[in-house]
Amino acid sequence: ERYVLPDSAASLANQYIHLTNYSINKKSAAFVANDDAEADDYGNKWSLSALRRCLARNSVDVATLWESIDDLIVKTLVAVEPAVAAARRRHLPHKASCFELLGFDVMIDDDLKPWLLEVNHSPSLAADTPLDLKLKSCMLADLLTLASFRPYDAAAYRRREARLRSERLERIARGEPGLRKPERG
């Protein structure tokens, strides 16, 4: 429901106005579900690209707004970086041994100023609708690509091991040292 400044105890008690959580709002009588992954601008849950298109149609300078949101996110990460780095040094042996998916909840006011509501270190990956499934699976694929994950190919691994074993045996046959395994790349 559209946010309004609380003017009475009744309006303050309306959780659908004051809380943005999907898990709460999907129980509202006014909630409109989206059951079509291709209609990303229908119902109460939209894709970011649908939101950007809507904002542009309503003469909002989308690039400037997104710069403000990016700035908000970067400043938030800079603010917590010392604590995150200290925790990483205490618990992890290597810098690149982990990554974190964060969910930033941002509210945009009437003056198009973004406000940080919260940062979720374990945002929901539940996919209640086809649109959810489409958006979240694409986001996860992008995340794993960004983190340099590659699908494990057991057959390629076996072929590589067989090739390395064969190369070691050929070195031994030529009288070269062949006991030590070459480093894996």
N, C-alpha and C positions, 0 to 999 in steps of 0.2 A: 504494500500500500504506500501511497505517496507520503513522504515524510512531512510532518507539520510540527512546528514548535509546540511543545506541550502547553496547553492553555487550561487544562483541568486534570484532575486525577484520572478521569476516564480515558482521556487521550494518552496520558502517560502510561496507563496500564495496557494499552493496545500494543502487544509485543510485535505485531506485524508491521507497525510503523517504525519502531525504534530498533529492531534487530534485523540484521541483513542476512542471517544464516539461512541458507537454502533448506536445511533440515527442519527449520521452524516454519518458514514461509510456505513450504509445499503443503502444509496442513491448513492453510487459510482458505476460507470459502471463496475468496477473490483470486486464488492462484490459478493461473492458466498454464497447463503443461504443454511442452513441445514434444511431439512424438515423431517428428520428421527431421532427420539429420540434415537434409538439404534446405529446410526452411529455418535458417539460423537467426532469423529476426522475428520469430513468432513466440508468444507466450512470455513467461516471466524469466526465462533463462536464455540469454543470447550469447553468440560468439563475440569476441572482441572486434572482429572485422565487421560484424553486423552493427555493433555499437558505433564504430568509427563511421560507417556509411550513414547511419541515422544522424549523428552529430554533424557531419558535413552537409547533409540535406537541410539541416536547421541552422546553417551559416556559422557553425562553430569552427574556429581555426584549430583543426584537429592536430596539426603538427605542433603547434605551440602548447596545446593541452598535453600531448604525449611527452613533450620535452619536460613539462612541469612534473608529470608523473615519474618519468625516468629520473629526474633530479631528486625527487622525494625518495625513490628506491635507493639510489646511489648514496645519498646522505644517510639513510638508515643503515645500509651495509657498512659504510665507513665508521659510523658510530659504534657498531658492535664488533668490528674487525679485531681490535686488541683482545677482547674476551674470547672470541672464537679461535684466534691464533694461539692464545695461551692454552686453551683446552685441547686444541689439536696437538700442540707440542707435548702436553702431558700424556695423552692417550694414544697417539698414532706415531709410528716410527718414520713415516715418509709423508711429505707434503701432499703428494698426489694419490694417497691411498683411500680417499673417500670423497664424496660430494653430498650435497644436501639439496633437496627440492624444497623451495619455500613458496608459500602462498601469501601474496600481499593483498589485503583487503583495503581498497581505497574508495573513499566517498568523494564525489565532486559536488561542490556547493553551487548555488545560483550564480556566483561570480566566476565559475569555472576554476576554482581553486581546489586542488586535490588535498584530501586529508587522509592521513594514515590511520586506519581503524585498528588493525592488528597485523601481525606477521605470524603465519602458521608454519611451524617447522615440520608438520606432518599434515599437509592439506589433504582433504578427502579425494580419493581416487575412485570412489564409487561411481558407477555409471548407471544411473536410474533410467536414462532415456537414450534413444539412438543418437541424439545430438551430443549428449555427454560422452558416449562411447567414442564418437568420431573425434571430438575435441581432445579428450584426455589421451586417447591412443596416439594421436598425432603429436601432442605435447610430450608424451613419454618417449616416443621415437626421436624427437628433436633433442630431448634431454640426454638420452643415451648416446646419440651422435655427438653432441657437444662434449660429453664426458669421455669420448673416444672409445666407447664400447663397440665391439664387433661381434656379430653372431658367431658362436662356436661351431666350427665345421670339423667334426670328428674324422671324416674321410680325408680331408686335407691334412689334418694332423698326422694320421697314420701314413699317408704318402710321404710327408716331410720326414718323419722318423725313419721310414724305410730307406729314403734317399740318403739321409745322414749315416745310417748304419752301413749302407753300401759304400759310401765314400770312405768311411773308416776302414772297412775291410780292404778296399783297394789300396789305401795308404799302407796298411800292414803288408799286403802282398808285394808292394814296391820296396818294403824294408824301411818305410818311414814310420815315425811314432804314430800310433793309431789308437792308443788306449784311452786317451782323454777325449771326452765328448766336446765338440765345438760348442761355443756359447749359442744359446737360442736367441732369436730376434723377433 
